[in-house]
Amino acid sequence: MPKRAQKAPARLVPIQLPLFAEAASLVRIRPERREWRFYRLEVWPDLFGRALLVRHWGRIGTQGRRRLDPHPDPGAAINALAHLLRAKRRRGYQDRTA
């Protein structure tokens, strides 16, 4: 019987993970104050090569409000996202867990 050619092992393709978060979802729940709030942040690309920081907030269970902040590039939008995350966490918001 002839020998079979051995297959080369499959190569793993490396995946580049983002260093900085491009989205975040926070909640602040305080039943004693009748407070159930959410805050979401995302970075979206713009048609003109810029980036938008999308801020979406409101009471849990409602449509809430949305604001689009334009930034000159994705890096500036990610920096703004990180700054807002720090501020919201200082005010009692926590990362959403599900």
Backbone as CSV, one residue per row, in Angstrom:
resi,resn,N_x,N_y,N_z,CA_x,CA_y,CA_z,C_x,C_y,C_z
1,MET,0.816,-1.171,0.000,0.000,0.000,0.000,0.874,1.254,0.000
2,PRO,0.527,2.229,-0.866,1.354,3.444,-0.902,1.116,4.308,0.345
3,LYS,2.148,5.056,0.692,2.035,5.954,1.845,1.204,7.177,1.466
4,ARG,0.397,7.601,2.372,-0.397,8.822,2.154,0.427,10.044,2.501
5,ALA,0.195,11.071,1.734,0.864,12.331,2.049,0.244,12.900,3.321
6,GLN,1.090,13.306,4.219,0.576,13.858,5.464,0.195,15.315,5.266
7,LYS,-0.960,15.656,5.838,-1.422,17.039,5.751,-0.646,17.893,6.734
8,ALA,-0.369,19.101,6.299,0.267,20.060,7.200,-0.762,20.507,8.232
9,PRO,-0.349,20.717,9.448,-1.306,21.168,10.471,-1.909,22.522,10.072
10,ALA,-3.174,22.679,10.412,-3.864,23.926,10.074,-3.231,25.085,10.834
11,ARG,-3.041,26.181,10.119,-2.467,27.363,10.755,-3.566,28.194,11.386
12,LEU,-3.290,28.649,12.558,-4.226,29.531,13.226,-4.000,30.949,12.729
13,VAL,-5.092,31.608,12.421,-4.999,32.985,11.964,-5.138,33.887,13.182
14,PRO,-4.153,34.730,13.431,-4.249,35.595,14.605,-5.385,36.608,14.446
15,ILE,-6.015,36.912,15.562,-7.105,37.881,15.582,-6.645,39.081,16.388
16,GLN,-6.782,40.263,15.816,-6.422,41.482,16.532,-7.601,41.936,17.380
17,LEU,-7.411,41.916,18.677,-8.445,42.384,19.578,-8.259,43.879,19.818
18,PRO,-9.348,44.601,19.976,-9.203,46.036,20.222,-8.584,46.295,21.597
19,LEU,-7.722,47.291,21.671,-7.099,47.633,22.938,-8.033,48.447,23.818
20,PHE,-8.908,49.209,23.185,-9.809,50.086,23.917,-11.242,49.742,23.560
21,ALA,-12.113,49.852,24.519,-13.521,49.538,24.297,-14.146,50.527,23.321
22,GLU,-14.930,50.012,22.389,-15.662,50.859,21.450,-17.137,50.911,21.801
23,ALA,-17.528,50.223,22.879,-18.914,50.237,23.340,-18.931,49.905,24.827
24,ALA,-19.912,50.449,25.528,-20.065,50.169,26.951,-21.536,50.308,27.317
25,SER,-21.954,49.527,28.289,-23.328,49.575,28.755,-23.299,49.597,30.281
26,LEU,-23.910,50.610,30.873,-23.898,50.805,32.309,-25.326,50.868,32.849
27,VAL,-25.483,50.533,34.130,-26.781,50.671,34.797,-26.558,51.255,36.184
28,ARG,-27.586,51.937,36.657,-27.597,52.413,38.053,-28.979,52.100,38.600
29,ILE,-29.025,51.170,39.546,-30.299,50.717,40.107,-30.278,50.988,41.608
30,ARG,-31.204,51.852,42.036,-31.353,52.178,43.452,-32.845,52.172,43.786
31,PRO,-33.395,51.002,44.157,-34.842,50.902,44.411,-35.335,51.837,45.514
32,GLU,-34.496,52.097,46.507,-34.927,52.975,47.596,-35.213,54.393,47.111
33,ARG,-34.599,54.773,45.999,-34.847,56.082,45.385,-35.739,55.983,44.154
34,ARG,-36.255,54.781,43.896,-37.077,54.511,42.712,-36.307,54.895,41.426
35,GLU,-35.076,54.443,41.376,-34.192,54.804,40.261,-33.707,53.546,39.552
36,TRP,-34.035,53.421,38.277,-33.597,52.324,37.412,-33.147,52.957,36.109
37,ARG,-31.850,53.208,35.966,-31.353,53.956,34.814,-30.325,53.147,34.021
38,PHE,-30.226,53.462,32.724,-29.205,52.849,31.874,-28.450,53.954,31.138
39,TYR,-27.244,53.614,30.703,-26.420,54.544,29.925,-25.570,53.698,28.989
40,ARG,-25.691,53.912,27.682,-24.908,53.162,26.692,-24.064,54.125,25.873
41,LEU,-22.856,53.678,25.551,-21.933,54.458,24.725,-21.408,53.557,23.611
42,GLU,-21.354,54.096,22.391,-20.806,53.350,21.258,-20.074,54.308,20.331
43,VAL,-19.067,53.804,19.637,-18.370,54.580,18.610,-18.798,54.040,17.255
44,TRP,-19.339,54.918,16.420,-19.787,54.550,15.078,-18.941,55.276,14.049
45,PRO,-18.626,54.624,12.922,-17.920,55.336,11.843,-18.873,56.301,11.137
46,ASP,-18.313,57.349,10.610,-19.068,58.380,9.894,-18.821,58.193,8.399
47,LEU,-19.722,58.664,7.572,-19.549,58.556,6.119,-18.386,59.390,5.600
48,PHE,-17.920,60.344,6.387,-16.878,61.259,5.945,-15.526,60.970,6.589
49,GLY,-15.346,59.761,7.123,-14.071,59.371,7.711,-13.907,59.791,9.157
50,ARG,-14.893,60.426,9.715,-14.833,60.819,11.118,-15.474,59.715,11.959
51,ALA,-15.721,59.998,13.220,-16.358,59.026,14.111,-17.419,59.734,14.942
52,LEU,-18.466,58.998,15.267,-19.528,59.520,16.118,-19.523,58.764,17.437
53,LEU,-19.649,59.496,18.529,-19.847,58.878,19.827,-21.339,58.935,20.094
54,VAL,-21.966,57.762,20.154,-23.408,57.670,20.384,-23.630,57.474,21.872
55,ARG,-24.412,58.383,22.468,-24.748,58.313,23.886,-26.247,58.069,23.982
56,HIS,-26.625,56.996,24.657,-28.030,56.613,24.771,-28.306,56.386,26.257
57,TRP,-29.281,57.107,26.825,-29.545,57.009,28.243,-31.027,57.146,28.534
58,GLY,-31.412,56.727,29.738,-32.796,56.868,30.151,-33.155,55.902,31.266
59,ARG,-34.453,55.812,31.513,-34.975,54.901,32.523,-35.099,53.510,31.894
60,ILE,-34.715,52.468,32.623,-34.803,51.103,32.113,-36.263,50.805,31.770
61,GLY,-36.497,50.268,30.585,-37.834,49.951,30.130,-38.442,51.014,29.232
62,THR,-37.732,52.126,29.045,-38.213,53.181,28.156,-37.280,53.294,26.952
63,GLN,-37.704,54.073,25.982,-36.884,54.282,24.786,-35.665,55.142,25.095
64,GLY,-35.783,56.042,26.029,-34.668,56.883,26.421,-34.370,57.967,25.403
65,ARG,-33.229,58.581,25.567,-32.783,59.655,24.681,-31.472,59.262,24.035
66,ARG,-31.166,59.904,22.906,-29.942,59.590,22.174,-29.273,60.883,21.734
67,ARG,-27.947,60.881,21.792,-27.169,62.043,21.368,-25.988,61.552,20.542
68,LEU,-25.703,62.209,19.438,-24.574,61.874,18.574,-23.538,62.996,18.672
69,ASP,-22.349,62.664,19.134,-21.264,63.638,19.244,-20.229,63.345,18.167
70,PRO,-20.026,64.251,17.193,-19.013,64.010,16.158,-17.602,64.255,16.690
71,HIS,-16.658,63.425,16.221,-15.247,63.562,16.574,-14.426,63.432,15.299
72,PRO,-13.250,64.056,15.241,-12.459,64.050,13.999,-11.947,62.680,13.575
73,ASP,-11.744,61.765,14.543,-11.260,60.427,14.203,-11.701,59.445,15.289
74,PRO,-11.619,58.143,15.017,-12.055,57.147,16.014,-11.286,57.231,17.329
75,GLY,-10.018,57.595,17.277,-9.229,57.706,18.509,-9.785,58.759,19.450
76,ALA,-10.180,59.896,18.895,-10.749,60.963,19.723,-12.090,60.523,20.314
77,ALA,-12.880,59.795,19.552,-14.164,59.309,20.051,-13.959,58.286,21.170
78,ILE,-12.973,57.417,21.033,-12.686,56.421,22.069,-12.177,57.102,23.339
79,ASN,-11.365,58.166,23.181,-10.914,58.922,24.354,-12.098,59.560,25.076
80,ALA,-13.032,60.126,24.324,-14.219,60.727,24.925,-15.062,59.660,25.619
81,LEU,-15.181,58.481,25.006,-15.921,57.385,25.614,-15.294,57.001,26.950
82,ALA,-13.974,56.874,26.999,-13.281,56.498,28.237,-13.484,57.560,29.316
83,HIS,-13.446,58.835,28.923,-13.647,59.932,29.879,-15.062,59.881,30.463
84,LEU,-16.076,59.664,29.607,-17.455,59.575,30.080,-17.672,58.350,30.968
85,LEU,-17.036,57.235,30.631,-17.155,56.030,31.466,-16.647,56.289,32.885
86,ARG,-15.494,56.941,32.992,-14.951,57.246,34.317,-15.922,58.129,35.102
87,ALA,-16.473,59.148,34.436,-17.399,60.063,35.111,-18.663,59.328,35.563
88,LYS,-19.217,58.483,34.720,-20.447,57.759,35.069,-20.195,56.765,36.199
89,ARG,-19.044,56.102,36.191,-18.735,55.157,37.268,-18.569,55.894,38.600
90,ARG,-18.000,57.095,38.575,-17.897,57.890,39.801,-19.281,58.259,40.331
91,ARG,-20.257,58.366,39.451,-21.624,58.733,39.863,-22.467,57.522,40.250
92,GLY,-21.869,56.331,40.300,-22.588,55.166,40.804,-23.046,54.190,39.738
93,TYR,-22.780,54.454,38.465,-23.145,53.499,37.419,-22.190,52.324,37.473
94,GLN,-22.717,51.132,37.167,-21.913,49.910,37.130,-22.060,49.251,35.776
95,ASP,-21.063,48.460,35.393,-21.131,47.739,34.126,-22.307,46.772,34.130
96,ARG,-23.025,46.737,33.030,-24.151,45.822,32.910,-23.615,44.409,32.758
97,THR,-24.200,43.446,33.453,-23.633,42.093,33.486,-24.376,41.087,32.633
98,ALA,-25.410,41.468,31.904,-26.084,40.469,31.070,-26.775,41.113,29.908
